[in-house]
Amino acid sequence: MISKIYQKIAIVTGANGGIGYGICQRLLETEGDSITLVMACRNPSRAANAKEKLLLEFPSANIDIELVDVGSVKSVMYPHVNYLFCNAGILTTLGVNWKLIFYLLFTDPIGLLERSDATIQPIGEINEDGMGKVFACNVFGHYVMMRELENLLEKSGDGRVIWTSSITADSKSFNIEDWQGIQSKEPYESSKWACDIISIALSERFVKEEKHISSFTTSPGVVASDIGELPQWITNARTLAHYLFRFIGVASQTITSYNGAVADIYAALQPLNKLSFVCRYGSLCSRWGTSYVRAFPIKYDRYTAEKLIGKCELAYQAYKNNLTAPVN
């Protein structure tokens, strides 16, 4: 059921858990009943449970559920959209490299917690459309959604697209010749770097076309989530390590989804003159759990960013024409 209050409208993908749920909490906490929160989810039961939990915390909230797969927005009908949080994502794994874990434990323990170096990611994964599986979910689906909602974002007068990137995003993991990360040993990191440079290229296009839309990327820091679908005992052990390292001063250990979402809300609500689209806004935490935001400049290659946007646009047009998205 669609709410009838349309002061501000925010669409959050992957809203039923993790950072997406944290974004929902912070939006409702900050904006109250002046915002209509649209939870864009795939699983109806998980979405309904998440909505019920949010209403217990915010009884007067205006919350809609849109059952969409990322990139399929045909059922989303609103007069405008103020915020599009491109948050849903996957990290597929085959397990962990125990030898590397013990090596990093003694040589780079912070890196062990901040990055997924010891996580074994599958190579060559594609979806049913022949596109890189991780790229399709983390990047292209959101690109399609953004393009489909572009006119509604423009109508808001200050539309903002916020991409959930990652502290692990690294240009070294990305190769424009393998832009979907199909042959990459780190398809997750590759996809998150793609989010960064696509966001920058989009903002440059919006400025050039004088559109009232901005695009930013954020990092939730290190959250103790179940992304990667590793055994629960590994997640529990990591969580204890996160708290220990945060106590000794490692600010990246945000741990909870609520803390991890602070950068997303910052990018959505701060005045534009206080933001830069060539920075990734990172969620950080003090040792006592107080969250805050810091801007991290993104060193990117404009040619690569524009080439990637071009490839995504071609794939989008193919999608629009009901064709198979090109692999190369």
MARLOMI-570278 format. One record per residue (C-alpha): residue in one letter; x, y, z. Coordinates in steps of 0.2 Angstrom, whole numbers, plus 2048, in hexadecimal, padded with zeros to 3 digits. Each point is the difference from the previous one (the first is absolute). Last residue first. Layout:
N
AXYZ/...
***
This chain:
328
N8A17DA78D/V7F27F7808/P7F28097F7/A7EF801809/T7F47F57F8/L7F28097F7/N7F0806806/N8018117F8/K802809810/Y80D7F3806/A80A8047F0/Q7FF812803/Y8067FD812/A80F7F57F9/L80580E7F5/E7FE80C80E/C80B7F580B/K80E7FF7F3/G8008137FE/I800803813/L80F7F4800/K80980A7F3/E7FC810809/A8087FA810/T80F7F97F7/Y8038107F7/R7FE80A810/D80D7F680A/Y7FD800812/K807805811/I7F180180B/P80280C80F/F7FA7F9811/A7F480A809/R7FD7FC812/V7F07FC80A/Y7FC7FD812/S7FA7F280B/T801800813/G8047EE805/W80B80280F/R8107FD7F6/S7FB80E7F4/C7F77FA7F0/L8028037EE/S7F48017F1/G8098057F0/Y7FA80D7F3/R8097FC7EF/C8068107F8/V8008067EE/F7ED805802/S80580D80D/L7F480680E/K7FE80F80A/N7F980B7F2/L7F37F27FD/P7F8803811/Q8017F080B/L7F17F5800/A8037F17F4/A8137FF802/Y7FF801813/I7F27F37FF/D80B7F47F7/A80F80480B/V7F67FB810/A7FB7EF7F9/G80F7F6807/N7FB806812/Y7EE7F97FE/S8077F07F7/T80B7FC80F/I8127FD800/T8078117FD/Q8127FA800/S80880C7F4/A80680B80F/V80E7F4806/G803808811/I8057F280D/F7ED7FE804/R7FC7FE7ED/F80C7F27FF/L7F87F780E/Y7EF8037FA/H8047FA7EE/A8097F0807/L7F07FB80A/T7F68027F0/R80D7F67F6/A7FE7F280B/N7ED8017FF/T8018017ED/I80B7F17FF/W7F47F680C/Q7F28047F4/P8087F87F1/L80380C7F2/E7F18067F6/G80B80D7F7/I7F580E808/D7FB7FA811/S803811808/A80D80680D/V8038117F8/V8118067FB/G7FE8127F9/P7EF8047F8/S8098087F1/T7F780E7F6/T7FE8057EE/F7F88107F9/S7F58057F2/S7F78117FD/I7F08047F7/H7F98117FC/K8057FE7EE/E80A80E7F7/E8067F37F2/K812803804/V7FD7FF813/F7F67F07FE/R80D7F97F4/E80E80480D/S7F57F880E/L7FE7F07F5/A8137FF7FD/I803801813/S7F37F3804/I8077F47F3/I811802807/D7FB7FB812/C7F47F27FB/A80D7F97F5/W80C7FF80E/K7F27F780A/S7FF7F37F1/S8127FD800/E8017FD812/Y7F27F37FF/P8077F87F0/E8117FD809/K8097F27F7/S7FA8097F0/Q7FB7F67F0/I7ED805801/G804811807/Q7F38087F6/W80C80D7F9/D80C7F37FA/E80980B7F3/I7FD80E80C/N80A7F780E/F7FB803812/S8097F880F/K80E80C7FF/S7F480F801/D7FB7FA811/A7EF800809/T8047F7811/I7F980E80B/S7F07FD7F6/S7F38087F5/T7EE803804/W7FA80B7F2/I7F6810805/V7F68087F2/R7F9811804/G7F280A7F9/D800812804/G7F18087F7/S7F57F1803/K7FB7FF7ED/E8127FC7FC/L8007F080A/L7EF7FB7F8/N8088037EF/E80F7F5804/L7F57F2807/E8037F47F2/R8128057FE/M8037FD813/M7F87EF800/V80A7FB7F1/Y810806808/H7FB7F7810/G7FE7EF7F7/F8118047F8/V80A80280F/N7FE7F480F/C7F57F47F9/A8067FF7EE/F812802805/V7FF7F180C/K7F87F57F3/G80B8057F1/M7F48017F2/G7FA7F27F5/D7ED804803/E7FE7F180B/N80E80680C/I8127FE7FE/E80E7F980C/G8117FF7F7/I80B800810/P7F97FB811/Q80680A80F/I80B7F980E/T80080B80F/A811803807/D8028117F8/S7EF806805/R806810807/E7FE80A810/L8027F280D/L80F7F87F8/G8078117FB/I800804813/P8097F0804/D80E8037F3/T80F7F5804/F7FB7F580E/L7EE7FD7FC/L8048027EE/Y80A7F07FF/F7F37F780A/I7F28057F5/L80A7FD7F0/K8027ED805/W7EE7FF804/N7FA8067EF/V7EE802803/G7F07F97F8/L7F97FF7EE/T7F9812801/T7F380B7F8/L800812806/I7EF8077FC/G7F88117FF/A7F080B803/N805812804/C7FC80C7F2/F7F780C80B/L7F580B7F5/Y7FB810809/N7F480E7FB/V7F47F67F4/H7F18087F8/P7EE7FE7FC/Y8017ED805/M7FD7F07F6/V80D7F2803/S7F87F07F7/K80B8017F1/V81080180B/S80A7F17FB/G812804802/V8027F7811/D7F27F4801/V7F1808806/L7F27FE80E/E7FC812804/I7FC802813/D7F9810806/I804809810/N7F9810807/A806800812/S7F480480F/P8057F180A/F8138037FF/E8087F280A/L7F27F37FF/L7FD8077EE/L8127FB7FC/K7FE7EF806/E7F07FD7F6/K8098077F1/A80E7F3802/N7F47F2802/A7F68057F0/A8118017F6/R8057EF806/S7F07F97FB/P7FF8087EF/N8127FC7FB/R80680A7F2/C801811808/A7FE8137FC/M7FB807811/V7F88117FC/L80080D80E/T7F480E7FE/I80880F80A/S7F880E80A/D7FB7F280D/G811801808/E80E8087F6/T80F7FC80C/E7FB7F0809/L7F67FA7F1/L8108027F5/R80B7F980D/Q7F67F0802/C7FE7FE7ED/I8128027FD/G8047F380E/Y7F47F47F7/G8098027F0/I8117FE809/G7FB7EE805/G7EE7FB7FE/N7EF8027F8/A8058107F6/G80A7F77F2/T7FC80F7F5/V7FB810808/I7F480C7F8/A7FD811808/I7F180B7FD/K7FE811808/Q7F080A802/Y7F67F37F8/I7F37FA80D/K7F37F47F8/S8097F0804/I8007F27F3/M7F97EF805/
***
